[in-house]
Amino acid sequence: MANIVALDADGLIHETLIGNQTTDTIDQLNTKAAAVIAELREQHPDAGLRFLVDVHQVGSQTLGARQTAARFITTMKFEKIAVFGADDYLNGVINLIISATQRSDSVKLFKDEASARAWLVA
């Protein structure tokens, strides 16, 4: 099943990553996100980009997938990214990506969707 990106009722860009992740799946996710960002810009031109990322269904991730995610974080102009649903292993991987991008002020990990959502809308 493909990754999902949608604009939710709170104006958050909600990404759901499903299954094994490769460079191609992350590139496709970013392409879908670009379309949702364009939709958000039409509705609310001055809105900051805030991403709610659900990773509880992620399988394996290739090095290319991790590098593509890190490149997105370092090059995209966004307000906040909240990631939730990671198991202990994926939590470690995501923390490494966040550290490598030096964006720990605007990219954070959460155990559940409610706490991730609360941080994004604060």
Secondary structure as GFF3:
##gff-version 3
##sequence-region A 1 122
A	DSSP	beta_strand	4	7	.	.	.	ID=ss1
A	DSSP	beta_strand	13	21	.	.	.	ID=ss2
A	DSSP	alpha_helix	23	43	.	.	.	ID=ss3
A	DSSP	beta_strand	50	61	.	.	.	ID=ss4
A	DSSP	alpha_helix	63	75	.	.	.	ID=ss5
A	DSSP	beta_strand	80	84	.	.	.	ID=ss6
A	DSSP	alpha_helix	88	101	.	.	.	ID=ss7
A	DSSP	beta_strand	107	110	.	.	.	ID=ss8
A	DSSP	alpha_helix	113	121	.	.	.	ID=ss9
###
